[in-house]
């Protein structure tokens, strides 16, 4: 009885797989494994135009219910206990287990756990006082991982050949992210984002730019490191280590593109 789970239809009182909707369900599970955030996934679902069988918007609560529904692994649940069902599974057991390992951890813990396995946040973007690029590297001591960025000058000519030879990766990445968080709130950045976006989309307003940048800041901590790295590469042209600190040079076209992306997500979810 009741409404069948998304991905199934009822015929003769039996659950049958609806292949079109089931493909959406498989994509939702696979995408969650990639990004680990129901909030971000709800935006992605909106962009793809996926809706509930009744045509309603899919929000993060709906996605969580989908990811937690044991019907997708061929089980039936009655009074809190699950039993083998008579219907076909849409999701295999390995995918289910991977999703639920992720769901057991908070977004911040997941980010910390997966940071070492993802591309360095500032790879290809960091340069020293002498203009040489810095490359990511790491060492392990006592079972702990220590990440650094090292100057190419030092790698080629040895220690002492550059005023800043090596910097801790975590500290400099946090410093750049803190600068980006501040940037999202600056009126001149909002105005510049609006102008750059308007060149491609004439109906994009300054209010759209402001709303998009305000959305990004609270969303940041929920993003997986790989998605954070994608956004940093999109927004940042160059990070220079100078004696006074850091110079972060932004890509206004990248900021505009991201603002349009977020605005499209908001519109799709409305």
C-alpha positions as CSV (number, residue, x, y, z in Angstrom):
1,X,0.0,0.0,0.0
2,X,0.9,3.7,-0.1
3,X,3.0,5.6,-2.6
4,X,5.7,3.5,-4.2
5,X,9.4,4.6,-3.7
6,X,10.8,6.8,-6.4
7,X,12.1,4.5,-9.1
8,X,9.3,1.9,-8.8
9,X,5.7,1.6,-10.1
10,X,2.9,-0.7,-8.8
11,X,1.3,-3.3,-11.0
12,X,-1.0,-5.9,-9.6
13,X,0.0,-4.9,-6.1
14,X,3.6,-5.6,-6.9
15,X,6.6,-3.2,-7.1
16,X,8.2,-3.1,-10.5
17,X,11.3,-1.1,-11.5
18,X,10.5,2.1,-13.5
19,X,13.7,2.2,-15.6
20,X,13.6,5.9,-16.3
21,X,13.2,6.9,-12.7
22,X,15.5,4.1,-11.5
23,X,18.3,5.6,-13.7
24,X,17.8,8.8,-11.7
25,X,18.0,6.9,-8.4
26,X,21.3,5.2,-9.5
27,X,22.7,8.6,-10.4
28,X,21.7,10.1,-7.1
29,X,23.5,7.3,-5.2
30,X,26.6,7.5,-7.4
31,X,26.8,11.3,-7.2
32,X,26.4,11.3,-3.4
33,X,29.5,9.0,-3.2
34,X,31.4,11.6,-5.3
35,X,30.4,14.7,-3.3
36,X,29.1,13.5,0.1
37,X,26.6,16.3,0.6
38,X,22.8,16.1,0.4
39,X,22.7,19.9,0.1
40,X,25.0,20.1,-2.9
41,X,23.3,17.0,-4.4
42,X,19.8,18.7,-4.1
43,X,21.3,21.6,-6.3
44,X,22.6,19.1,-8.8
45,X,19.3,17.2,-9.0
46,X,17.5,20.6,-9.7
47,X,20.0,21.4,-12.5
48,X,19.3,18.0,-14.1
49,X,15.5,18.7,-13.9
50,X,14.8,15.6,-11.8
51,X,11.4,15.9,-9.9
52,X,9.4,13.6,-7.7
53,X,6.7,11.4,-9.4
54,X,4.2,14.1,-8.5
55,X,6.3,16.8,-10.1
56,X,7.6,18.4,-6.9
57,X,11.0,19.8,-6.3
58,X,13.5,17.4,-4.7
59,X,15.2,18.9,-1.6
60,X,17.9,17.5,0.7
61,X,15.4,15.9,3.0
62,X,13.9,13.9,0.1
63,X,17.4,12.9,-1.0
64,X,18.2,11.7,2.5
65,X,15.0,9.6,2.5
66,X,16.0,8.1,-0.9
67,X,19.5,7.3,0.3
68,X,18.1,5.6,3.4
69,X,15.3,3.6,1.8
70,X,16.2,-0.1,1.9
71,X,13.6,-0.9,-0.8
72,X,16.4,0.1,-3.3
73,X,18.5,-3.0,-2.2
74,X,15.5,-5.3,-2.6
75,X,14.3,-5.3,1.0
76,X,10.9,-4.6,2.6
77,X,10.7,-2.8,5.9
78,X,8.0,-3.6,8.4
79,X,7.8,-2.0,11.9
80,X,11.5,-1.2,11.8
81,X,12.7,-4.6,10.7
82,X,13.8,-5.3,7.1
83,X,13.1,-8.5,5.2
84,X,14.0,-9.8,1.6
85,X,11.4,-8.3,-0.7
86,X,9.7,-9.7,-3.7
87,X,10.8,-6.8,-5.9
88,X,14.0,-6.2,-7.8
89,X,16.8,-4.1,-6.3
90,X,17.9,-0.9,-8.0
91,X,21.1,-0.4,-6.0
92,X,23.7,-3.0,-5.3
93,X,24.9,-3.8,-1.8
94,X,28.4,-2.3,-2.3
95,X,27.0,1.1,-3.4
96,X,24.5,1.1,-0.5
97,X,27.4,0.4,2.0
98,X,29.6,3.1,0.5
99,X,26.8,5.7,0.8
100,X,26.0,4.7,4.4
101,X,29.7,4.9,5.5
102,X,29.6,8.5,4.2
103,X,26.3,9.3,5.9
104,X,27.7,8.1,9.3
105,X,30.2,11.0,9.3
106,X,29.6,14.8,9.5
107,X,30.6,16.8,6.4
108,X,33.5,18.4,8.2
109,X,34.9,15.0,9.3
110,X,34.5,13.7,5.8
111,X,36.4,16.6,4.4
112,X,39.2,16.1,6.8
113,X,39.4,12.4,6.2
114,X,39.4,12.7,2.4
115,X,41.7,15.7,2.1
116,X,44.8,13.7,1.8
117,X,43.3,11.6,-1.0
118,X,42.3,14.6,-3.2
119,X,44.3,17.0,-5.4
120,X,46.1,19.7,-3.4
121,X,43.8,22.8,-3.2
122,X,46.4,25.2,-4.6
123,X,48.2,22.9,-7.1
124,X,49.3,25.0,-10.1
125,X,48.2,28.3,-8.4
126,X,50.9,29.0,-5.8
127,X,54.0,31.1,-6.5
128,X,56.8,32.4,-4.4
129,X,58.5,35.8,-4.0
130,X,60.9,34.9,-6.9
131,X,58.0,33.9,-9.2
132,X,58.8,30.2,-9.1
133,X,55.9,27.8,-8.7
134,X,55.3,25.8,-5.5
135,X,54.5,22.1,-5.8
136,X,52.5,20.0,-3.3
137,X,54.4,17.3,-1.4
138,X,54.0,15.3,1.8
139,X,55.8,13.3,4.4
140,X,54.6,10.8,7.0
141,X,55.9,10.7,10.6
142,X,54.6,8.5,13.3
143,X,51.6,7.5,11.2
144,X,50.6,11.1,10.6
145,X,50.5,12.8,7.2
146,X,52.2,16.3,6.9
147,X,51.4,18.2,3.7
148,X,53.5,21.0,2.3
149,X,54.1,23.2,-0.8
150,X,57.7,23.4,-1.9
151,X,59.3,26.0,-4.2
152,X,60.6,24.7,-7.5
153,X,63.7,26.9,-6.9
154,X,64.5,24.9,-3.7
155,X,63.8,21.6,-5.6
156,X,66.3,22.6,-8.3
157,X,69.0,24.6,-6.3
158,X,68.6,23.4,-2.7
159,X,67.6,24.9,0.6
160,X,68.5,28.6,1.0
161,X,68.0,29.4,-2.7
162,X,64.6,31.0,-2.0
163,X,63.5,33.3,0.8
164,X,60.4,31.1,1.3
165,X,61.3,27.5,0.5
166,X,58.4,25.5,2.0
167,X,55.0,26.3,3.5
168,X,52.6,24.1,5.5
169,X,49.7,23.2,3.1
170,X,46.9,23.3,5.6
171,X,47.8,26.8,6.9
172,X,48.1,28.4,3.5
173,X,45.0,26.7,2.1
174,X,43.0,28.0,5.1
175,X,44.4,31.5,4.6
176,X,43.4,31.5,0.9
177,X,39.9,30.2,1.7
178,X,39.5,32.9,4.4
179,X,40.4,35.5,1.8
180,X,37.8,34.1,-0.6
181,X,35.1,34.1,2.2
182,X,35.9,37.8,2.7
183,X,35.8,38.5,-1.0
184,X,32.3,37.0,-1.4
185,X,30.9,39.8,0.9
186,X,32.7,42.8,-0.8
187,X,30.4,45.2,-2.7
188,X,33.0,45.8,-5.4
189,X,33.4,42.0,-6.0
190,X,29.6,41.6,-6.2
191,X,29.5,44.5,-8.7
192,X,32.4,43.0,-10.8
193,X,30.8,39.6,-10.7
194,X,27.5,41.1,-11.9
195,X,29.2,43.0,-14.8
196,X,31.2,39.9,-15.9
197,X,28.1,37.7,-15.8
198,X,25.9,40.3,-17.5
199,X,28.2,40.2,-20.6
200,X,27.0,36.6,-21.2
201,X,23.5,36.8,-19.7
202,X,21.9,40.2,-20.0
203,X,19.1,39.3,-17.6
204,X,21.6,38.6,-14.7
205,X,21.1,41.2,-12.0
206,X,23.3,42.6,-9.3
207,X,20.9,41.1,-6.8
208,X,21.4,37.7,-8.5
209,X,25.2,38.1,-8.0
210,X,24.9,39.1,-4.4
211,X,22.5,36.2,-3.6
212,X,24.7,33.6,-5.4
213,X,27.9,34.7,-3.5
214,X,26.0,34.7,-0.2
215,X,24.9,31.1,-0.9
216,X,28.4,30.0,-1.6
217,X,30.0,30.9,1.8
218,X,27.8,28.8,4.1
219,X,27.8,26.0,1.5
220,X,31.6,25.8,1.5
221,X,32.1,23.5,4.5
222,X,29.6,21.0,3.2
223,X,31.6,20.5,-0.1
224,X,33.9,17.5,-0.5
225,X,37.6,18.5,-1.1
226,X,37.5,17.6,-4.8
227,X,34.6,20.1,-5.3
228,X,36.4,22.7,-3.2
229,X,39.4,22.3,-5.4
230,X,37.3,22.7,-8.5
231,X,35.8,25.9,-7.2
232,X,39.2,27.3,-6.2
233,X,40.6,26.5,-9.7
234,X,37.6,28.3,-11.2
235,X,37.9,31.4,-9.0
236,X,41.7,31.8,-8.4
237,X,44.1,32.8,-11.1
238,X,47.2,33.0,-9.0
239,X,48.3,33.0,-5.3
240,X,51.6,34.8,-4.6
241,X,53.6,34.5,-1.4
242,X,55.0,37.9,-0.6
243,X,56.9,39.2,2.5
244,X,53.7,40.9,3.8
245,X,51.5,37.7,3.4
246,X,49.5,36.6,0.4
247,X,48.2,38.1,-2.8
248,X,45.2,36.3,-4.2
249,X,44.4,37.2,-7.8
250,X,40.8,36.3,-8.8
251,X,39.3,35.2,-12.1
252,X,36.3,37.5,-12.5
253,X,35.0,35.4,-15.4
254,X,35.2,32.3,-13.1
255,X,33.4,34.1,-10.3
256,X,30.7,35.2,-12.8
257,X,30.4,31.6,-14.1
258,X,30.1,30.2,-10.6
259,X,27.5,32.8,-9.7
260,X,25.4,31.9,-12.8
261,X,25.8,28.2,-11.9
262,X,24.5,28.8,-8.4
263,X,21.7,31.1,-9.7
264,X,20.6,28.4,-12.2
265,X,20.5,25.9,-9.3
266,X,18.4,28.2,-7.2
267,X,16.0,28.8,-10.2
268,X,15.7,25.1,-10.9
269,X,14.9,24.4,-7.2
270,X,12.3,27.1,-7.0
